[in-house]
Amino acid sequence: MHRNEKPGGNTVTAFLKRQRSRGRLSTVTAGCVAGVLAAGLVGPAQPSAATVPPATVSCPADLATKATCYTGQDSHGAHYAVAIPLAWNGTLVMHAHGGPGLGAESDPQRSTDDLERWSVMVEEGYAWAGSAYRRGGYGTRMAASDTENLRRLFTERFGRPDTTLIHGQSWGGNVAAKTIEMYGTGADSPYDGALLTNGVLAGGSRGYDYRVDLRAVYQYYCRNHPRPSEPSYPLWMGLRQDSAMTGAGLRARLQECTGYASQPADRTPLQQRNLDDILAVTKIPERTLESHLSFATFTFRDIVRRVGLRSPFSNRDVHYRGSHDDAALNAGVERFSADPSARRDLSYDSDLTGAVTVPVLTMHAIDDPTAFVEHEAAYLDSLKGAHRDRHLVQTYTQESEHSGLSTAEYASAVSALSGWVRTGRKPTPASVASSCPGFDSEYGTGCFFRPDHQPSSYASRVNPRAGATQWPAMPRAQERKWSRLEDVGIAP
């Protein structure tokens, strides 16, 4: 539900009339969403849940003899997990998970799974706390608020840590970066540093433009999402709000058009040409084509719902290149523009101002197939634009996965950040790399740092939109201006 929508009492007709009067709803979109609203899919926010105090639970196997673990649920309904080493070094690492998941409610398994996945933090002596957030679906500020809420809960229940760091992976990198901008400024900041790994650091208004392009380019070649026989809808919606399509159904359509799951010899010539054109134009790796299209379908549908069924995306002025016939592609691809207020809401929720005041260390796989390494160039440019790049150290690894990096590298990175916070001595990419073998002697997962790597600009990988090439995407002054509006952002 958009922040300005009141729970209950509004008919479908009134909703459509109000959106049209604000210029927020096209005639085509109105026909697509009326049934959705009548079905109650855009409904009131859920009430807060009663707090479930932390209760002792079994730790993941790797930590069974090394820590005490807890789970609980905060006053907003967010499930969480906490682990405190038996030999705690006094530093707390708050964890911001990626995604977002698209379940309606907080997932109680998510935070415990993340604890197991990043148990290295606890093995290295850090306390760890991760929130599953109060609901699924998009909401960067909501996730930041839930992370901060858990930090306060930890302090009330277990005592104030000597030092508090925050770690975010993938979309969680966006969440963690937003958290330190929202709560980590000033002399009394509760956060002392941030570790952002494989982060979506270009923010929401620009960070998904390659998936916007994929959604449009895919439909130009494949014509099956939607099919001509199915109800049409503007592609910026990702998917009709009332569609029953599943992930399996989407994969079947992708296979039908491109043969992506088949060996090259088993594809038809048309499937191979479609696949080649889609990959060349969007610069998306073949091995993650399906996951990107899934995001551009199901997560886009969620984002669009949360900005009032208006378009936050645009491809109006993009010139697509790399296909076997660029002229035909550019003449035939569906074009759409962003609704200014929808783009504002997504930007306010997720774009980064770069106005950080604590040490930030990033680590990114050079061949990350999901959050391209060029996100780091956007983040550096954002901090430079805010004159805060002195607070940033960026490191890169010669790896090809998005969801996880070498355990030894995580240990090296959090140690370097912790040392920077304690001593004030800023690490370098070379010093982080040189510390890794010592940790790898214990973990044996390898060290793949490349201290000299520098990614190309974000615009070199993602088609820039007119007027959207300067960083930060949302300057601090703009954020302050928007924050004074009653109706802005994405509702929790």
N, C-alpha and C positions, 0 to 999 in steps of 0.2 A: 504494500500500500504506500502510495506517495505521501509524504509528510503532511500535505495539506488536506488529504482526504480524511473525513471524520468517520469513525466506526459507525456503521449502521445508518439507516435513515435516508440514504441517497439511492434513488432509483437509477436503473440503467439509463433511462432517458435523460435524467438530470445530469448524470455523469457526462454523457456524450455532449449534451448542450453546453456544459461548462467547459469541456475541453475544446470544443469548436470555438467558443467565444474567446478563448485564450490563444487561438491559433495553434493548438497542440495536437489536433487530430485531423488527419486527412479524410476525405470521403471514403477512400479505399480502406483505410485502417478502421474507420468506424464500422464498416460492414463486417470486418474480421473479428472485432472485439466485443460487439454487443452481446453475442451469445455467451462469451466468456464471462463477462461481468454478471450476466443473469445467473450463471452457474455458480457464482460466488468465488471464482478463482482469484479475484483481486479483493481480498477480504480484510477485515480489521486485524491490527497487530495483536499478537497473543499477550495475555496478561503476564506479569512477572510471576515466577515460581517461588515457592518458599525455599530458603536456603537449606541445603543438606550439608551439615558440617563435615569436614574431612574425617574419613574413617580409614583405619589401617587396612591395607590389602596386601596380597602377595605381590612382590616385585617381579619384573621380568627375570627370566632365568639367569641372565648375565649379572644381575644386581642382587640376587637372592641373599647373598652373604655380605653385601657391601652397603646396603642402604635400607631405610624404612620408607615405604611407599604409602600413599594416601590417594583416595578419590573422593569427590563430593560434587555438589551442584550449587552454583551461586544464586543470588536473589533474582537474576535475570533468566534463570533456567539453563545456564551454560554449565555443562559437565566439565570437570577438570581432573588432572592428575598431578601429583606432587611426589618428588623423590628427594630425600635428604640423606647424603652419604653418612655412614657411621663416623668417618673422619672428614667432616665438612670443613672446607677451607674458608668458609665465611662469605663466599660469593654465590649469589643466586643468578641463574640463567632463566629468564622468562622465554618461553617458546611461542612463536606465532606460526600456526600451520598454514599450509598452502591449500590450493583448491580453486575456488570454493566448492565444497560439497553442495549438492542440491536437495538434500533432504529437508523436510519441513521443520524439523526440530533439531536440537542439539544431539549429536551422536555420542553416546557415552563411551563407545569403543575408540573414538578417534584419538583422544588425548593419551590413553594407555598404549595404543599402537605407536604413537609418536615417541613416547618415553622409551619404548623398546628400540625404536629405530635410532634414536639419538642417545642411547645409554652411555655413549662415550663421555658425554658431559659429566655424568654422575661418576663414572669410573675415574675421571680426572679430578674428582673432589668437589665439583660444583653441585649445589642444590639445583633442582630443575622443576619448573612448573609450567604446565601448558593447558590452555583453555580450548575446549571444542567449540566455543562461541555459542551464543544463545539460540541460534537457528542456522539452518543451511542457507545457501544462496548468497548473492553478492551483497557486500556492505563492508567496505574497508574501515570506515570510522567506527562502525559497530564492533568489528573484530578488535580494533585498537582499544576501544572502551572496555571490552570484555577481558582483554589481556591486562589492562591497568587494574580492573576490578579484582582480578585474581592476584596481582602483585600486592594490593592492599590487604586482601584476605590472608595471604601468606604472612605478611608482616604482623597482622593482628594475632594470628594463630601460632606462629613459630618464632617471632621476633624479627627485628630489623636486621637485614644482612649488612655486612660491612660494605659490600659492593653489589650493585645490580646491573647485569647485562641483559640485553634482549637479542635473541636469535630468530631470524625469519628465513624460511626456505620457500622459493617459488613465489606464489601470490603472498605467502607469509612474509617474504622480503618487503613487499609493498606495505603490508600491515605493520611490520616492525618499523620501517622507515617512517610511516605515518604516526606511529605511537610516539617516537622520540620527538617528532615535530609538535604533536599535540600536548604531550605531557613532560617532555624531557628538556625543556628550555628553562633558563633562569638559574640562579644560584642554588635554589632548593630543589633542583631536578632529582626525581627519584631514580632516574636511569643514568648510569655512568658510562655506558658504551653500547654499541650495537654491532652485531655480526650478521651480515646479509649474504646468503648463499644462493646462487642461481636465481636471483631475485627478479621479479617483474618490476623493474625500477623506472620504466618510462611512464608508469601510471596508467589509469584506465582510459583516459580520453585519447591517448595516442598508442598506448601499449598493446592494443588489440587490432591495430589497423591492418596488420598482415592477415588476420583472420577475417576482417571485413572484406578485404580483397579476395580471399579464398572463397568466401560465401558467394560473392558475385561471379567470380570467374568460374567456379565449379558449376553454377547453374547455367552459365552461358554454354558450356560444353556438354553438360550432362542432361539438362532439361528434365530431371526426375526428382527435384527437391525444391518445389513441388512438381508433380507431373502435370501435363496439360489437362488431364481429366480430374484433377483435384482442385479444391478451392484455392484461389491465388491469394497471395499476401505479399507485402513488400519485404524484400530479403533482409532488410535491417532488423526485422523482428526475429531473425534466426529460425523461428518455427511458430506456426499458429499457436496461440495460447491454449487452445482447446484440443490440440493434436494429441493423438495417442501413440505417436511414433516412439519406438524404443531404440536403444543403442544398436540392437541387432538389426532392426529395420533399416537404420541409417547405413550400417555396414553393408547390408545387402545391396542398397542403391549405389554405394560407392564401388562395390565390386562389379555390379552390372555395367557401370559406365567406364571404369578404368581397369578392371581386373587386378587391382592393387595387391590382392592376397594370392594371386596366381604367379607361377613362374613366368618369366617373359615369353618363353616359347609357347605357353598356353593361352596367351592373350590374343585377342583379335587385333588386326592392324588398327582399327578405330579405337579400341581400348588403349592400346599403347600410345597412339597419338594424343588422345585425351589426357592420359596420365603425364606424358612428356610436357604437354602445353601447360597444364595446371601447375606442375612442379617448377617449370622454368619461369613462369610469370610471377608466382607467389614467393619463390625462393624457400619454400617449405620442404624439409627433408622427406623423402618417400617413407621412411620408417615411422614418421609421426604424422603422416597425412590424415589418417583416420582420427587421431586424438584432436588435432587442430579443427577438423571439420565438426567433430562432436562438440567442442567448445563453441564454435561459431553457430551451432544449432541450439543446443540445450542451455548453455550458459548465457548466450545472447538473449534467448527468450526470457530467462530470469532477470537479466539486467534491464531489458526493455520494460518488463512488468514493474520493476521497482522505480523507474523514472516516468511512470504514468502513461505507459503505452505510447510513448513518443520516441522518435529516432535520436539516439545520441551519436550516431555514426554517419559518415559521409564518404562517398567515393566520387563526388560530382566532378572534380577536376583532375582525377588521376588518369595518367596516360600509361596504359599497360604495355609492357614490352617483354619480348622473349619467346612469343608463340610462333607457330608456323605462318600465321597471318595476323599481324598486329592490327592492321587497318580494319579487318572484319571484326576482330575482338572488340576494339574500342568503339566501333559503330554499333555493335549489337549487345554489349553487356548492359545489364540493368544499372541505372544511375539513381542515386538518392542523395539527399542532403540531410544534415543534422538539424533537428529542432534546437534553436539556441538555448532554451531553458533546459532541455534534456541533456545537452552537452555540458551545460553549466553544472547540473546536478551530479553527473558522473565525474566531472573534473573536481568539483568540491569534495566529493567523497573520496577520491582515490589518487588524484594527482599530487605530486610532491613539490613543496616550495623550495627545498634545498636549504632551508633555514635551520641547520642543525648546530648544536653547541657542544656536543659530546663526541668523543672519538668514534668513528665508523670504519669498520674493516669489512670489505666485501671479498668474496671468493666465488669465482664463476668458471664453469667448464667452457673451454674455448669452442667446443663443438656441441654445446647444449642445443638439442633439437627442438626444444619447447619454448623456453625463454631465451631467445638468441642473445649471444654475448654482447651484442650491440646495445642491449639495455644498459650496460655499464657505461657506455659512452654518453647515453642520455642522462644518467645519474650524475656523472662527473660534470657535464655541461650545466645541469641544474644547480649543483653546488657552486660552480664557478659563477653562474648568474647571480647567485645569492651572496657571493664573496665569502663562501664558507668551505671552499675546497681544501683548506689547511687541515680540516678535521677528517679527511678521507684518505684511506690507503686501500688500493684495489689490487687484488691478486688473481691470477688466472692459472688454470690447470689444464693439461693436455688430456682431457677426458671427454667422453661423448654421451654422458647420461645427464638427465635433468633431475631425477628424483633423489639421487644420492651421490655423494662424492666419497673419496677414500676416508676411512675412519681416522687414519693418521693425520690427514689434512685437516679434518675438523678439530682434532686435538691441538694441532699446531696453530690454527687460526684463533681458537678461543684463548689459548695461552698467550699469543702475541697481543691480542686485544686486552686481556687482563693485565699484562705487564705494562702496556701503554697507559692504561687507566691508573695503575698503582704508582708508576714512576714518572709519568709524563714524557717518557722517551718514545718518540714515534717510531714504529717499526717501518721497515721497507719491504717491498716484495721479495728482495733477496734474503733478508733476515728471516722472514717467515718461511721461505723455502729451505733455508739452511737448518732450521730447527726441526724440520719434519723427520729426517732419518732417526733422530733420537726417539720420537714417538712411534715410528714405524718398527723399531726394534721390539716393541711390545705388541703392536696391532698387526703388523705384517700385511697391510693392505696397499702399500706402495705410496710413493711420493711423486707427483706429476706436475709440480709447480713450474711455470714458465715465467720467470721474473721480468723478462724483457718484452712480454707481449703487450700490445696496445690494440684494442679493437678499433675498427673503423667507425665512422659516425653512424648514428641511428638511421639517418636518411639514406645511407648507402645500402641498407638491408630492407628498409620499410619505406614504401612510397609516401613521401611527405604530402600533407594537405596544405593547400594555400593558406597562408597566414598562420601556420602552425609549425614553424621551424625554429623558433627561439625557445630557449630553456631558461628557467623552469617553465613548464606548461602552465602552472598556476603560481605566479609571483605572490609573495607574502602579502603585499598590499591588496591584491585581488582577493585573496582568501579572507582578509579582514573585512573587505567590502561585502563579499557574499555572506559572511557569517552574520551580518546584521539583518539579513532578510529572514522573514518568518518561514518562507516556503523554499527551502534549498536543501539539496543533498538527497541521500537515500535513507529512508526511515529504518530504525533498528528492527 
